[in-house]
């Protein structure tokens, strides 16, 4: 494996781990806003991973069908995460209005 390919693989692994770690850490936080912030960081890592898939395609490590599938899956995860963030924001607002 070339050093540039190794660096890209290493970066993609860190981005992938950052996604799940941030979601887990945010979920474990006591305050809604902290949970939301960690989810936003996870969302940024998803965009980073999508960019890495594009780089893989440009370097010819993956084909067009693969990059399109990976990007679509990434955007789907972003939609799910955005829905979770919206739901959490709504719950935060509802609970703060009751107090």
MIMAR-704882 format. One record per residue: residue in three letters; x, y, z of N, C-alpha, C in turn. Coordinates in steps of 0.2 Angstrom, whole numbers, plus 5000, padded with zeros to 4 digits. Atoms other than C-alpha are relative to their C-alpha. Last residue first. Example, Ala and Ser with C-alpha at 12.3 -4.5 7.8 and 13.67 -1.06 7.14 Angstrom:
BEGIN
ser499649944999506849955036499650055003;ala500449945000506249785039500450065000;
***
This chain:
BEGIN
unk499749974994479651235168499750065002;unk500450034994478451165155500250035006;unk500649965000479251275141499549985006;unk499949934997480951205145499450045000;unk499850014993480351025142500150075003;unk500650024997479551075125500149995008;unk500449945000481051165119499449985004;unk499749954995482251025124499550065000;unk500150034993481050895116500350055005;unk500749994998481051005100499849975007;unk500149934999482951015099499250025002;unk499749984994483050835102499950075001;unk500450034995481850795088500350025007;unk500649965000482850915076499549975006;unk499949934997484450835081499450045000;unk499950014993483750665078500250065003;unk500750014997483050715061500149995007;unk500449935000484750795056499349995003;unk499749974995485550625061499750075001;unk500250034994484450535050500250035006;unk500849985000484650655035499849975007;unk500149934998486550645038499350025001;unk499849994993486550455038499950075002;unk500550034997485650465021500150005008;unk500549955000486950585014499349975004;unk499849954996488250455019499550065001;unk500150024993487350315011500250055005;unk500750004999487150414995499949975007;unk500349944999488950454995499350005002;unk499849984993489450274998499850075001;unk500450044994488350214984500250035006;unk500749985000488950354972499749975005;unk500049934997490850314976499250035001;unk499850004993490550134973499950075004;unk500650034996489650144957500150005007;unk500549954999491050264951499449985003;unk500349985006492450144955499450055001;unk500750035001493550134970499750034994;unk500050054995495450164973499349965000;unk500150065003495550264957500049945004;unk499450045000496350414965499949934997;unk499649965005494850524960500749965000;unk500250015007493750384967500550044996;unk499950075002494650374984499849994992;unk499350015001494650564985500249934998;unk499949975006492750564983500750004998;unk500250055005492650434997500150034993;unk499450055001493750555007499849954995;unk499549975004492450695004500649954999;unk500349995007491050585010500650034996;unk500050075002492050545026499850004992;unk499250025001492350725029500149944997;unk499849965006490450755027500749994998;unk500350045005490150615040500250044993;unk499650065002491350695051499849964995;unk499449985003490450855051500549954998;unk500249985007488850765055500650034996;unk500050075004489750685070499850024993;unk499450025002490150865076500149934996;unk499849955006488350915074500749984999;unk500350025007487850765084500250044995;unk499750065002489050815098499849974994;unk499449985003488250985098500549944998;unk500149975007486550915099500750024998;unk500250055005486950805114500050034993;unk499350035001487850955123499849944995;unk499649965004486251055120500749974999;unk500250005007485150925127500550034995;unk500449955002486050915144499949994992;unk500649984996486550765153499650054997;unk500049934996487750695141499450015003;unk499850014993487850505136500050075004;unk500650034997486950535120500149995007;unk500649964999488250655115499449975003;unk499849954995489650535119499450055001;unk500050044994488850395108500150055006;unk500750014998488550515094499949975006;unk500449944998490250585095499349995001;unk499849974993491050415096499650065002;unk500450044995490050345081500250025007;unk500750005001490550485069499749975006;unk500249944997492350505076499250015000;unk500050004992492650325073499750065003;unk500650054999492150345054500049995008;unk500749965001493250505053499449955002;unk500149954995494750415061499350034999;unk500250034993494550265050499950045005;unk500750035000494450375035499849965006;unk500549944999496050465040499349985000;unk500049984993496950305041499650055002;unk500450054997496350245024500050025008;unk500749995001496950415017499649945004;unk500249944997498650405025499250014999;unk500150024993498850225019499850065004;unk500650045000498450275001499949985008;unk500649965001499650415002499449965001;unk500049964994501050305009499450045000;unk499649945001500750174995499950045007;unk500449945000500050005000500450065000;
***
